[in-house]
């Protein structure tokens, strides 16, 4: 596959922004077989094999942060949909159980079993950096999904929803809904993860443009709905002037909304999330939440699978790059006025 073919195929993925730029290839002599093939010369040990040849058995590992969450399930379904037309392509999913240590162990197993590619959502970017580097060194391309490894660990690709701009878009709409005045609290994800930190930074940078709005507090609920309920309960007791709550993901926004409901305060707070999962869309329709930033996670998983197959089947060599290539999915601002624009078939 030449450079132009690779870029054209990548551009066909359902994305609004992002690049797979600077693609460089080394000529590789191909051979058949799922785990065998010629090795590229130079710094890349990548094994190149045609994934669409029925004689080649292809295995792709999907390593989730927590396989039980709607996001992770939707990504997995998108990956499976993309590969379902080829009987020789197997998708194996692994549950990281919200543990970087578990993911490191899983990655070591996957490398030892010589999978053809890995799609990985890093529970801890720093902790998984070495695993990503080891996989790439072993010739196994790694495509990270939403939660990347450390930024100085260059690897094959990152597919992600918008982060900084999601925070910015949420802040702008929340400010409008709050009448540009009042107190807002932030329910954080796991500190140190690029996406969550950028979401919060985008929100804080933008809300600072509204002098009538004050950030009254922030606390982490580690992406979890039940923890967010507890955090929200504390916020409601601590901050009389709080009128808005921004949550780094929808699960936590749902937890915050349920806490408000239980306190008899539905509609008192402007509550926002970021993801666009179907439960959050229903809560927006019911008046429990005020908005979210929607991303089609099925398409995101499908895009990651497309790139994995391209990496397996081309002489692409990421090692000449100084930064991991990124594909950024389209964000949609969803409120009660616009939630109907998300069709049932696009609700994950």
PyMOL commands that set and color helices and strands:
alter all, ss='L'
color gray80, all
select helices_A, chain A and resi 3-11+70-83+100-112+125-137+164-177+194-207+225-238+250-262+278-286+297-313+318-320+339-341+344-346
alter helices_A, ss='H'
color red, helices_A
select strands_A, chain A and resi 17-19+58-64+89-95+117-120+141-145+157-160+182-188+213-220+242-247+270-272+292-294+326-328+332-334
alter strands_A, ss='S'
color yellow, strands_A
deselect
rebuild
show_as cartoon
